[in-house]
Amino acid sequence: MKVTSVESIATLPRKKWNQIAGQEVPFLQHEYLSALEESGSVSPSTGWHPRHLKIEREGEIIALMPLYLKEHSQGEYVFDQGWANAFHQNGLNYYPKWLTAIPFTPCQSTRVLIKDGSDHKMVYESILQFFQKENADNEAATWHCLFVDQNEQQHLESLGLLIRKDVQFKWFNRGYSSFEAYLQRLSARKRKNIKRERRRIKEQGIQLIRLSGIEVSDEQWQVFFDFYKMTYLKYRMNAYLNRSFFKLIAEQMAERLLLTFAIKEGRYVGAALSLIGSNTLYGRYWGCYEAFNNLHFEVCYYQGIEYCIENNLAQFDSGAQGEHKISRGFEPVITASAHWIKEPRFARAIEEFISAEKQHISAYQDRITQHLPFKQKD
């Protein structure tokens, strides 16, 4: 197999990429990754150097993988700054590092896109050999493959990569006919709390509308972007994504986008953007004009749950973190990332760290599962 690295996804055929990637995960579509690069949100100037892999056999592309050479650890949602500090304290460079991930998106799915019928084992072996050779020739000494699915985890673990675990919260659609039918599965107290939160939205005179990306006007996109920036400004941070990025995805993959707007007295007061997979709704970005009671829960959670029920989507992935999701029916799910460390001494130390961390993650999942709002018989 021949493994080649390219410096822009634009050099890889869009049709072939999307055929191999499939339709389930919108973030893996050529259009999405291309918009990140074309907008400059992902570029050398922001510390992301695209180095996507193309794997060929007898001249035919059989696998593809998003890959970046990173100068920092921002926008990843798997926190390895402690590892970087340990490297630096011992006179070694942690950056640049190899990263396989969807930029700024903690979405769990396959990362190595493999054509049906291809030898998966050989593909993964060829990719690891690529890093072993490249790391012998340059400064990058680690490869990190973030938020892999279970099948990919097994392949990477069999090659000796270290597997790190974490927890996310996801909502699962168990065949509910309506939002009210979903509430009937909850304990009386939790059901009452959610009804009160939703009623409070109406009492504040706030209306909600959901629009497909096809229906959203340029003015509404600007409204959303202004809210998106506000979320970062609250924490004195610069937004990862720029207006050009949202313009590009609106033009190139509008049918995969869902925007929810909150309106009060004819004025937009909040908005959220989700992406639609073939089986999953992915909640991503949100912002608001002012902190109305329960607005975040309504726009980011309840509207998404309703959309999944109405459109028969199996699950709602609302992004990283947020223990407040538990009482609203989002269940703790274990995620995994795979890590290859060139330096044996540090590989052993990181393996020990990960082993201890896994025990805490497992205990944490068990503990918070006990606080789910479902009736005891469930």
N, C-alpha and C positions, 0 to 999 in steps of 0.2 A: 504494500500500500504506500502511496505517496501522500505526505502531509505537507501542505503549503500554507503559509501565513500571509494574509493580505491586510493592507492598512486602511481599507474602507469597505464597508458592506456594499457600496455602490459598484464595486468591481465583481461582485458575485451575482449570478443571474437570479432576479427576483422570483420568476416562475418556479425555477428549480428549488430555491430555498423554501418557498411556501409549500410546494408539493411534499417535501421531506418533513417540514415542520408540522404540517397538519393544521387544523382549524381550532383546536381546543384552547390554546393559550394565545391571546391576541398580542401579548408582549413579545412573543417569539416570531411574529410576522416580520417579513422583510421591511414593510412599510413603517412599522413602529421603530425598529432599530435604526433604519435609515433616517427617520425624522430626528432622532437623538443626535446623530452625527451632522446632518445637514443644517440643523438649527444652531450647532455649536454648543449645545448642552453637554454633549460628550465629545471631547476634543483634547488635543495636547494642552491647550491653554487652560483647561479645567482639570488637568491631571489624569485624563483618560486617553490612552493611546490605543486605538483599535488595532487588533492583530488577529482577526477572525481566521479560524482554521477551515481549510477545505481538504477533505480526505478523498482521494481518488484510487480507483482500482481499474487497471487497464484503460485509463483515459476517461473513465466515467465517475462522476461525483456520486459517492455513496454515503457521505456523511458531512455535516457542517457543524461548527460550534462557535458561538459568540465568545470572543476572547479579548481581553484588554490588558495592557501593561500599565499598571497603576502606580502613581507617585504618592498616594495617601490611602486612607481607609474610609473616606467619607462616602455616604450614599450607598452603603452595603448592607446594613442591618445585621451583620455578624461582626461582633466587635473583637478585633485582634490587636488593638493598640497596645495592650499589655505585652503581647508577644514582640511587637516592634520595639518597645522600650528595652526588653531583655536583650534583643539582638544588639541594639545600639550601645547598651551598657557593657557589652562584651566585645566592642570594636567591630561588629559586623553590620552590614547594611541590610535592612529589611525591605526597603524600597529601592528600586521598583520591584513590584511583585506581579505575578501572573494572576489574572482574575477571570473566571468564567461565571458570569452572572447577568441578570437583566438590570441595567443601571437604575438605581433608586427604587427598586421594586422587589420586596421580599415575597415573591410568588413561588410556591413550590411546584416544580414540574421537571421534566427531563431537561438537561442542558446540552447534551450531545444529541444532535438531530441525525438519525440514522435511517437510511432508505429501507423499506420493507424487504425482507429476504436477505439482507446483508448479515455478515458474521459480526455480531455485536462484540464478542470477546476480542476479535482481532482489531476492531476499530479502537476500542479503549486501550489496548496494548500499544497501538501505533501512536495514539495521542500521548501516552505517558513517555514513550521513547522520544517523541518530539521535545518534550520538556527536559528530559534528561540530557539530550544533546544541546538544546538551546542554553540551558543553565550552565553547561560546561564552557560555553562561548561568551557569556555575558554576566552581568551582575545579579540578575534576578535569581533568587535562590528558593522561591516558594511558588506553589500553584494552589489556588483556592477555588473550589467549585461549589457555589452556594445554592442552597435550597433545592437540592436534588430530590427526585422521587425515589421510592423504595427500590425499584429495579436498578436504577442507576447507582444508588448507594451500594448495592451488593456487588456490582461490577467494579466500582472504584475501591471498595474495601478489599476485594480479592486481589487487587494489584498493590496493596500495602498502604493505601492512603488512610489517613486518620479521619475518623468520623466524629463530628461534633454535633451534639443535639441541642435543640431549643424548643420552645413552645409558642404556638400561635393559636388564635381563636377563630373557629369557623362555625358557620351556621349550616345545618343540614336540613334539607327539605324532605320530610318523610311522608310525602304524598298528601300534604295539606290542601284542602279545597279552598281555603280562604285564610286571611290573617286571624280571624276569630277562631277558626278551627285549630290553628296553631296555638292560640292562647289557651284553649281548652286542655292542652297537654301540660300546662304549667300549674304549679300550686296556686291556690286561691290568692294568697298574699302577693305573689309575684305577678299574677295576672292583673290584680287590682292596681299594682304600681304602674305597670305598663299602660293600662287604660287611662290612668290619671295623667301620666306624662303626655300621652297623645291628646287628651282632652285639653290640657293646658296650652298646647299649641293653638288650638281653635279659639280658646278664651283670649289669647293675645292678638287675635285677628290675623293670624298667619295662615296663608294658603300655600299648598305645595303643588308643583307641576313637575312631571317627568317628561323629558323630550329625548327622542333619538337624536344622535349626532346629525342626522340628515335634516332635522327640523330646526336646528339651532342657528340663529342669525349671527352675523359678525358682531353685532352689538351685545348679544347675550354671551358670546365667547369672551368679549372684553370684560364684561361684568364678572364672569367666572374667574378670569385671570387676575383681576383686581382682588377678589376674595382670596384666591390662592396665595398671592403675595402677602396678604395681611397675616395669614397663618404663620409665615416665616418671620415677618417683621415683629410679631409679638415676642419672639425669642431672640430678636436681634440677629437673625440669620439671613443670608441671601438665598433666594429660591433656587433650587437645583435646575428647574426647567424655565425656559423663557417663552415669550409670546409666540415666537416663530415656531417652536415645537408644537404648540397646541394648534396653530394654524395649519401646519403640515398634516397632523393626524386627522384634523377635521376635513381636510381635502382628500386624503388618501384612504381613510378607513372609517368614515363617518358612521357606517352601519354597525360598527363594533363599539360605539360610544353611547353612553347614557348620561344625561345631565339632569340633575334634580335642582330645582330652584325654589327658594322660599320667598314669598312675596307678602308684604304688609303695606296696606294703604297705597297700593300701586307702585311700590318701590321694592326692588330686590334687596333682601336682607341676608341671604345666605345661599350657598350653592355647593354642589358636590359632583365630581366626575367619577363614573365607574366605567369599566370596560367589560364587554360581554364575550364570554367564551361559549363554546358549543354546549357546555354542561355546567358552567360556573359563572357567577357574577363576581367581578373583582372591584371592590371599592378602593379608590385610590386617593383623590385629593379633595379637600374641602376648605371653605373659609366662610366667615360671616362678618356682617357690618357691625353688629354689637351682640353681646351675650344674652340673647333671649333664653328664658327658661326652657330646658330640654330640647332646644333647637338642634343641637349636635346629634342627639339620640334619634330624633325624627328623620333628619336629612340623611344621616350616614348609616343608620341601622334599620329602622322600621320601614322606610321607603324601599330599601334594598331587599328586605325580607318579602315585602309585598310583591315586588317585581319578580323575584324568584318563584313565588307561588303562582302568580298569574301567568308566567311564561314557562313553567315546568322545568326550571333549572334546579339541578340537584344540590348545589351548595353555594354559599355566599362567603367569599374570602374577603374580609374587610381590612386586611393589612396587618401590620405588626403591632404588638403590644396592646394594652388596654384591658385591665382586669375588670373594668366596669362593663365589659361585654358579657361576662359570665351570667349575671342576673337577667340578661336579656336573651339568653338561650344560645350563646356562642360557646362551643365546646373546645376544650384544650386539645390540640393536636400536636404531636411531636414532629418537628422538622429536622432535617439533617443537612450538613455541609461536609464536604470532603477536602482534605488538606494534605498536600505533598510538601515535605520539608527536606531540602537537600542536605543540610548539615545534620549528621546522625545524632550529635550530642543534644541539639535543640529539638530534634524530632522526638527523642526519648522524653525530654522534659515536658514538651507539649502533650505527648501521649498521656503522661501521668496527670497533667492538669485536666485534660479532657475526660479521663476516666473518673476522676473525682467529681467533675462538673456534672457528668451524666447522672450520678447518684442524686445530686441535688435537683436536677431537672425532673427526674422520675418521681421523686418525692413531692415536688411542687405540683406536678400534674395530678397526682393522686389527691393531694390536699384540696386543690381548687375544684376538682371534679365533684367533691362533696358539696359544693356550693351552687351547683347548677340548679335552675329553677323548676325542673321537671317534677311531676308528681312521683312519689316514692315507688310506685309500681313500675315506673319507667326506668 
